Amino acid sequence: PYSQFLNKMLYAREGAKGIIDRTFADLPWQIRLVVDGHEVEVPE
């Protein structure tokens, strides 16, 4: 019983991770860094 519960939790975690990875894959990852009012170039 305990191992079945643990397996279900592991499968749920991996499934959720896959959904989140696919959801955020297409977002533009543009980051602006501003220090003391001056924008700093961030290398890719």
N, C-alpha and C positions, 0 to 999 in steps of 0.2 A: 504493500500500500504506500509506504513512504517513497520508494523508488519511483512508483508510477506518478506520484504527485511531483517529485523532483523533475522527472522527464517532461511532464506537462509544462512546468515553469520554464525549463530550458527552451523548449520548443516555442513557447509564447514569447520569450525574450528575443530569440533569434528572428522570429517572424516580425515582431515589432521593429527590430533593428533594420530589417530589409525594407519594410515599408517606409521608415523614416529616411533611409539612404536614398530610395527612389524619389521621395517627395522633394528632397532638397537638392537633388542632382542638377536640376535645370535652373536653379536660382543664380542670378549674377552675383559673384563674390567680389564686389567692389568695396574696398575699405578706405576711408579717409582718416588720416591721422592728423589732428590739429593740436599743436603744443604752443601754449602761450599766445594763442590767436594766429599762429602761422601754420599753414598746411605743410606737412612733411611728406615727401615722396616715399611711397612704400613699394619696394621692388616686388615683382611677381614671383 
